[in-house]
Amino acid sequence: EVQLVESGGGLVQAGGSLRLSCAASGFTFDDYAIGWFRQAPGKGREGVSLISSRHGITYYADSVKGRFAISSDNAQNTVYLQMNSLKPEDTAVYYCHVFNWRHYWGQGTQVTVSS
């Protein structure tokens, strides 16, 4: 069974940093691209970043380029999202995602950035 478990969210002041973790299980970790999405109150879910360790590919939304960094630890089956220079507009629930015959989502972790 595919499982994604996020952690690392919290409350931080603008300009601060957080590191999110996504622990994955139930599939061959490095065969799949794993992404981070976020959903702010009253808004749709948007893609933030993605990593394919097998193909050496990373992707960032324009809104987070230069501030966020995605990485993976294949030995730990974990993907990280290092978030620096956080802004109030980064406030959202952050979800980990993988597509393995269908979409799988974690339960989400709340990130709140105060001004």
C-alpha positions as CSV (number, residue, x, y, z in Angstrom):
1,E,0.0,0.0,0.0
2,V,1.4,3.4,-1.0
3,Q,1.7,5.8,1.9
4,L,3.0,9.3,2.1
5,V,3.5,10.9,5.5
6,E,4.5,14.6,5.8
7,S,6.0,16.3,8.7
8,G,7.9,19.5,9.6
9,G,5.2,22.1,9.3
10,G,4.7,24.8,11.8
11,L,4.4,28.5,12.6
12,V,7.3,30.8,11.5
13,Q,7.9,34.5,11.1
14,A,8.4,36.0,7.6
15,G,11.9,35.5,6.5
16,G,12.3,32.3,8.5
17,S,12.9,28.7,7.4
18,L,11.2,25.3,7.7
19,R,12.1,21.9,6.3
20,L,9.3,19.6,5.4
21,S,9.8,15.8,5.1
22,C,7.8,13.3,3.2
23,A,8.3,9.6,4.2
24,A,7.2,7.3,1.4
25,S,6.5,3.6,1.5
26,G,4.7,0.9,-0.6
27,F,6.5,1.5,-3.9
28,T,10.0,1.6,-5.4
29,F,10.9,5.1,-4.3
30,D,13.4,6.1,-6.9
31,D,11.3,4.9,-9.8
32,Y,8.8,7.7,-9.4
33,A,8.7,11.5,-9.4
34,I,7.5,12.9,-6.0
35,G,6.1,16.3,-5.7
36,W,5.0,18.9,-3.2
37,F,1.8,20.7,-3.6
38,R,0.1,23.3,-1.4
39,Q,-3.3,24.6,-0.8
40,A,-4.0,28.0,0.8
41,P,-7.4,28.8,2.4
42,G,-10.0,29.5,-0.3
43,K,-7.6,28.5,-3.1
44,G,-7.0,25.5,-5.3
45,R,-4.1,23.1,-4.9
46,E,-1.0,24.2,-6.7
47,G,2.3,22.5,-7.5
48,V,5.3,23.8,-5.6
49,S,8.2,21.4,-6.5
50,L,9.0,18.0,-7.8
51,I,11.9,15.6,-7.9
52,S,12.8,12.6,-10.0
53,S,15.9,11.2,-8.5
54,R,16.2,8.5,-11.2
55,H,16.3,11.2,-14.0
56,G,18.0,13.9,-12.0
57,I,15.2,16.3,-12.5
58,T,13.8,19.0,-10.2
59,Y,11.0,21.5,-10.8
60,Y,10.0,24.6,-8.9
61,A,7.1,26.9,-9.3
62,D,8.1,30.4,-10.2
63,S,6.8,31.7,-6.8
64,V,9.3,29.6,-4.9
65,K,12.4,29.5,-7.2
66,G,15.5,30.6,-5.3
67,R,13.9,30.1,-1.9
68,F,12.9,26.5,-1.8
69,A,15.0,23.4,-2.4
70,I,13.8,19.9,-2.9
71,S,16.0,16.8,-2.2
72,S,15.6,13.1,-1.7
73,D,17.3,10.5,0.4
74,N,16.7,7.2,-1.4
75,A,18.1,5.2,1.5
76,Q,15.4,6.6,3.8
77,N,12.7,6.8,1.1
78,T,12.2,10.4,2.1
79,V,11.8,13.6,0.1
80,Y,12.6,17.0,1.8
81,L,11.5,20.5,1.0
82,Q,13.8,23.1,2.5
83,M,11.9,26.4,2.6
84,N,13.9,29.6,3.2
85,S,12.9,33.3,3.1
86,L,9.3,32.3,3.9
87,K,6.6,34.8,3.1
88,P,3.1,35.1,4.4
89,E,1.8,34.1,1.0
90,D,3.5,30.7,1.5
91,T,1.0,29.9,4.2
92,A,-0.9,26.8,3.2
93,V,-1.3,23.1,3.8
94,Y,1.6,21.3,2.1
95,Y,1.0,17.9,0.6
96,C,3.3,15.2,-0.8
97,H,2.2,13.5,-4.0
98,V,3.1,10.6,-6.2
99,F,1.4,9.1,-9.2
100,N,1.6,5.3,-9.2
101,W,-1.3,4.1,-11.4
102,R,-3.3,6.7,-9.6
103,H,-2.8,9.8,-7.5
104,Y,-1.6,9.4,-3.9
105,W,-1.6,12.2,-1.4
106,G,-0.3,12.5,2.1
107,Q,-2.4,13.9,4.9
108,G,-0.7,17.3,4.7
109,T,1.2,19.5,7.0
110,Q,0.3,23.1,7.9
111,V,2.7,25.9,7.3
112,T,1.9,29.3,8.7
113,V,4.0,32.3,8.0
114,S,3.3,35.4,10.1
115,S,4.1,38.9,9.0
